[in-house]
Amino acid sequence: MDQEPVYENEKIKQQIFYISDGGYFPQGYTAADLKDFYREYYPDFMTDRYSKLMDQFHLDEKRRISSYSKGMKKQLLVIMGISAGTKYLLCDETFDGLDPVMRQAVKSLFVSEIMNRDFTPVIASHNMRELEEIFISETEVAGYEVKNIFW
């Protein structure tokens, strides 16, 4: 990645955040606990960004994650992925479980991050319409020309 080996390379691994389809949360953790966990591993973790996104998405950081709905858990993982300050965000079915309003909010967040910093989300989805909308939004908002889309 970036002409560097990934295996046994902590510096490169700190530039990658992975959002799995199912998500894993240690038992009894709150969002605040998860934030503290990720801050230890990701040196560029943006605590202010985390707080703003938690407010924007109306998530209570003191509430146990196990009591969150599937959609709320996805939102939390997106917030953690953005806040980690990584260059790459690997997403597996990130929009699954989100209602239409939240889907649009997450897409807008991705486009904003792409435009404002060195950020590349890699999104795996069975729903190609979801991905087309992101590319169209990015093209319209930023004036970019999408040359290659790999399926």
C-alpha positions in Angstrom: 0.0 0.0 0.0 1.5 3.3 -1.1 4.6 1.3 -2.2 5.0 0.0 1.4 4.5 -3.6 2.6 1.5 -4.0 4.8 2.4 -7.2 6.6 4.2 -6.4 9.9 4.1 -2.7 9.1 2.3 -0.9 12.0 2.7 2.5 10.4 0.8 1.5 7.3 -1.8 -0.4 9.3 -2.5 2.8 11.2 -3.7 4.3 7.9 -6.4 1.6 7.4 -9.7 1.3 9.2 -12.1 -1.6 8.4 -15.8 -1.6 8.9 -17.1 -5.1 8.8 -20.6 -6.1 7.8 -21.5 -7.5 11.2 -19.3 -5.3 13.4 -17.6 -6.5 16.6 -18.0 -4.7 19.9 -16.5 -5.9 23.2 -19.2 -6.9 25.7 -20.3 -4.0 27.9 -18.6 -1.3 25.8 -20.1 2.1 25.3 -19.2 4.4 22.4 -16.9 6.3 24.7 -15.1 3.0 25.5 -14.7 2.2 21.8 -13.4 5.7 21.1 -10.8 5.3 23.9 -9.8 1.9 22.4 -9.3 3.3 18.9 -7.5 6.4 20.1 -4.8 4.0 21.5 -4.2 2.5 18.1 -4.8 5.4 15.7 -2.4 8.2 16.5 -4.3 10.6 14.2 -7.7 10.0 15.9 -9.7 13.2 15.8 -11.6 13.4 19.2 -13.2 16.7 18.2 -14.4 15.2 14.9 -15.8 12.2 16.8 -17.7 14.4 19.2 -19.2 16.5 16.4 -20.3 13.4 14.5 -21.8 11.8 17.5 -23.9 14.9 18.0 -24.7 15.1 14.3 -25.9 11.5 14.3 -27.6 11.8 17.7 -25.8 8.9 19.3 -25.3 8.8 23.1 -21.7 7.9 23.8 -22.5 6.7 27.3 -25.1 4.2 26.2 -24.0 0.5 25.9 -23.4 -0.4 22.2 -25.3 -3.7 22.7 -28.5 -1.6 23.2 -28.0 0.2 19.8 -30.0 -0.9 16.7 -28.2 -2.4 13.7 -28.3 1.0 12.0 -27.0 2.8 15.0 -24.1 0.4 15.2 -23.3 1.0 11.5 -23.4 4.8 12.2 -21.0 4.4 15.1 -18.6 2.4 13.0 -18.6 5.0 10.3 -18.0 7.7 12.9 -15.1 5.7 14.3 -13.7 5.1 10.8 -13.8 8.8 9.9 -12.5 9.9 13.3 -9.6 7.5 13.2 -8.0 9.9 10.6 -6.9 7.1 8.4 -6.1 7.5 4.7 -8.1 4.4 3.8 -11.5 3.3 5.0 -12.5 -0.3 4.0 -16.3 -0.7 4.1 -18.2 -4.0 3.9 -21.9 -3.4 3.3 -21.8 -0.1 5.2 -25.2 1.0 4.0 -27.0 -2.2 5.0 -29.3 -1.5 8.0 -29.4 2.3 7.5 -32.6 4.0 6.7 -32.7 6.3 3.6 -32.0 9.5 5.5 -28.9 7.9 7.3 -27.7 6.4 4.0 -27.7 9.8 2.5 -26.0 11.3 5.5 -23.2 8.7 5.4 -22.7 9.2 1.6 -22.5 13.0 2.1 -20.0 12.5 4.9 -17.8 10.3 2.6 -17.9 12.9 -0.2 -17.0 15.7 2.3 -14.0 13.7 3.6 -12.8 12.9 0.1 -12.9 16.6 -0.8 -11.3 17.9 2.4 -8.4 15.5 3.1 -6.4 12.6 1.7 -9.1 10.0 2.2 -10.2 6.9 0.1 -13.2 4.8 1.1 -13.2 1.4 -0.5 -16.8 0.2 -0.4 -18.0 -3.3 -1.0 -21.8 -3.6 -1.6 -24.1 -5.9 -3.3 -26.2 -2.9 -4.2 -24.5 -1.1 -7.1 -27.1 1.7 -7.0 -25.6 2.8 -3.6 -22.2 3.2 -5.2 -23.4 4.9 -8.3 -25.1 7.6 -6.2 -21.8 8.3 -4.4 -19.9 8.6 -7.7 -22.5 10.9 -9.2 -22.6 13.1 -6.0 -18.8 13.3 -6.0 -18.7 14.2 -9.7 -21.4 16.9 -9.3 -20.0 18.4 -6.1 -16.3 18.3 -6.8 -16.3 18.5 -10.6 -14.2 15.3 -10.8 -14.3 13.1 -13.8 -14.7 9.4 -12.9 -12.5 7.5 -15.3 -12.7 3.9 -14.0 -15.2 2.1 -11.9 -14.2 -1.5 -11.1 -17.0 -3.9 -10.3 
